[in-house]
């Protein structure tokens, strides 16, 4: 059998390790990662190997040559432009004239390849994906199979609500040559995004084999270090160079250890390294070749490549050093910090946790380096939550972070793009807005500063002005809850999609933004009175005369003066008698009944969501509000989005109206995308929703309470279940296994349909918990159904695989 090692990856998330080195050449215990892939193939008798190359190909060719030194024959296939994973293998098609195996050059595994090949042959598959189970599957391709292994669903890098299993694609495939005939040569084509969905669409036999053993994708800096710690702990069956001179301490030849050195295993020390007296090495210290460690230096849980110098009394804890780094006397390099090739860290300098120093940089003596030497400090690549980027002001969300995120967003837009930028009236939001504007202008993006406004108006103005994107900054929460949110919009005023979020996150992590000369900076334009076109649009889409003739008496409350400044003129132009509540909305129902008002309205500070009270003081539940919004939106006669959390009667109402139904996730992007042809939508727009509701009541010649009473009765129950992130995938897989044969919907989480209702189980995208929503024919049954799945989640997270 022949094999293909994919070795074209840039490894951008591993920078600065991969600034001058392709990802497959990043060393693991002194050997390039790709060497272990070659060893594994050779172990199973596979010696004819194609290598696909794209990024820094000569580095790989120079190291491995024709492969004879490693007991194999290597054949190189180089791409001049990126072809994607499947496209790069297609590039070697003339070499692949029999069943072949594909493996990554930048992952470490000890899987039994013979078992995977035998499974593939027994199933007579056109392709077999080798699968494994991981705790947190968000960065991988999640795969669902039938009991016989046939693949029925494949989702690349899902959100938590799309994680239906903890079984993921390892990037190891057994394939038949004819699978490459399904697409043309020279085009960018990916296995997981393009080829496998194509194979499934043609109903060709595509199988998944769940392998036993160790597998690690060296995808980020923390995983890079942890993989080597796993190797030292013996968790993976690979050959470690050198001899085990002490328990769990491996040394190559010509290592010099002076008197008084303390070595605590596990540890690895490469050829020619010198460790001087009183130095402390380990546990989990990994030193490459020809390093020099001065007296009194201390190194633990750290990785050091070749030819580095560690000054006396210097300290490394959880750090990574590339080739040729000099660490000065008494300097400290902290947890998760990375120092690039040939950089110089001065005496007594401190490199704070998480900082990345790019190659050939210098940090002066006694400097406390608190940000990376490119544009800012390193951070998690997971930035986006359900609303955007959210955090505590001036702690989690700082002006520096906001500026860096804006640069990342701008770098993902076309050259010369224009971005609309706005904020609410909170002082810190204004500070962040100035940082965002400056960063966008500095990378050559033009900015329309549309000032202080509401989120729905910001979205509408982004669409109306033909901007290529938008950023709105606002306070989140109520009362003492301190949060700030950065919302990002596309050219249609919709929240950016998941693909764009990932692009922004990758650009953020890479910290490699365009820096044009001063002649190519972005231009700043300021726009005023942007609320006027929005208000005109709202009123033009309503029957203003019908509302005025009804003469509504409305009790209104909002904590945001900006929202009130928009809503008050709208209500006045609709002929409403407005009673404004300024001292909080907790007793709004009493104000409604005491003043014999027609309804009460409480808008959130963003203008996106609301609470509404009937003339009796009854506050509509979230489910009842969704039903009411559906009723008022039916007038447009355009396709309707129905979130998975909506009561079943919503679908019944839409079907009776003869309007197309689109089932969606319960997130703003999915809901708004269905009706994106409409300039305004009730979803996430409290102002337009409330005007539409008043129009519906006026034209129906009824009261709000009577309208709600006429609705079919339904009963819903909602629960939350704490669950650590590392157990979420396992819980979802166990639920799917238990529910086999039941009627399921897998749009957003798992929705199981019962005889008189349904239960929805969704892992929260940000918090360590599950949400369980149930609907049934009675309150008791809904509570029992929610409780049933709450208990299952608690049980499955406590059980081992």
Helices and strands as residue ranges (DSSP letters): E 2-6, G 12-14, G 23-25, E 27-28, E 31-32, H 33-43, E 48-53, H 57-64, G 68-70, E 73-78, H 84-90, G 93-95, E 100-104, E 107-109, H 113-123, E 127-133, G 137-139, E 141-145, E 151-156, G 160-162, E 167-175, G 177-182, I 191-195, H 196-201, E 206-210, E 215-217, H 221-232, E 243-246, E 249-251, E 256-257, E 262-263, E 267-269, E 274-275, E 280-281, E 285-287, E 292-293, E 298-300, E 302-304, E 309-310, E 315-317, E 320-321, E 326-327, E 332-333, E 338-339, E 344-345, E 350-351, E 356-357, E 362-363, E 368-369, E 389-391, H 399-411, E 418-423, H 427-442, E 446-452, H 455-464, E 469-476, E 483-489, H 498-510, G 518-520, E 524-526, H 530-540, H 544-550, E 553-557, H 561-573, E 577-580, H 588-594, E 599-603, E 610-613, H 622-633, G 634-636, E 640-643, H 648-656, E 661-664, H 668-674, H 686-700, H 704-709, E 715-722, H 725-738, E 744-745, E 750-754, E 757-763, E 769-776, H 779-798
